Amino acid sequence: MSNKCNRLLPYSQKKEYNLEIQEKERDLNNLREKLSDRRLKVVAQRIGMTYAALSRIMRGGTPSRRTIDRLQKYLNESK
């Protein structure tokens, strides 16, 4: 949802929306931290994405929910 849409929401929905954003950011930060000691080319190849896309995520880009799920699955399996 864009900021414009966020302004049109009732207060209770804005609060829920902001909590969702905070949770997604927390997930991303955890993923970035866990991937920081990995070889990104290998990780990208194993989860079926390009190195450039994974590098962009590590530098602050916002991945899709599907990509987040793939990364979490990879990290859980490689423990």
C-alpha positions, -999 to +999 in steps of 0.1 A: +000+000+000+013+034-008+014+063+016-015+078-002-036+047+005-023+046+041-037+082+047-072+070+037-073+041+061-091+044+095-067+047+125-070+010+136-061-002+101-032+022+098-018+008+131-021-028+117-006-018+084+024-001+102+029-032+123+030-054+092+056-031+077+077-032+109+074-070+109+085-073+073+115-050+079+125-071+110+123-103+088+145-086+062+170-075+087+173-110+101+177-125+067+204-099+058+222-107+090+221-145+085+232-141+049+261-117+057+286-146+061+275-166+031+287-166-005+258-148-023+265-164-056+261-199-041+229-189-022+214-173-053+221-203-074+206-227-049+174-208-045+170-201-082+176-164-084+203-142-098+233-129-079+224-094-088+189-097-073+203-111-041+230-085-039+203-058-044+184-072-014+215-072+007+221-035-001+186-026+011+162-035-018+128-049-010+122-084-021+088-100-028+072-122-002+080-152-023+117-144-023+117-139+014+100-173+018+126-189-004+155-174+015+140-184+049+135-220+036+171-221+024+185-208+057+164-233+077+175-262+056+212-253+057+215-253+095 
